[in-house]
Amino acid sequence: MQKTLYGAAVTLRPATTADIPALAAIRSKPEVYRRWRGGDDLAAAVAGDLADADMSTLAIEHGGRVVGAIQWGAESEPDYRHANIDLYLDPSAHGRGLGTDAVRTLARHLITDHGHHRIVIDPAADNAAAIRCYTKAGFRPVGVMRQYERGADGTWRDGLLMDLLAEEFEG
């Protein structure tokens, strides 16, 4: 069971079905939708995320309201064990350090409570704001994954693989 985590400015708590309308509304915003599509039924997409047994989805709260979601999963094969993170944030919450705080808070939990030595994140290579956020949280670029994901327009776009090693984390 995922526990509630507290950052400097955000609270990360297990997302519930009661969060589906707020998270679907955030994912419907053009700035988020172009990165986090999910089809025409975003409520069903969010519900699917919550039901995914291989991923933990946490609601990101700030000032008493849900401003986004952060997810994590793990590769359990002992020789390749690591965790991965993904998130989206309401555009009204951008530029205030909330994303960086959420990533740092979750990274601390994954390193301290789950014993992960490496965490990866993979923003679109053209998503400068996300890359800045993850860099501030301590992630470093590893390399470009060419034609990594299909965009909303059907074309393939590059992704940037970034990672954070436990011994480099300053959280």
ABEGO torsion letter per residue (X at the ends): XBBBBBBAABBBBBBBAAAAAAAAAAAABAAAAAABBGEABAAAAAAAAAABAABBBBBBBBGGBBAEBBBBBBBABAAABBBBBBBBBBAAABGAGAAAAAAAAAAAAAAAAAGBABBBBBBBAABAAAAAAAAAAGBBBAEBBBGABBBAAGBBBBBBBBBBBAAABBX
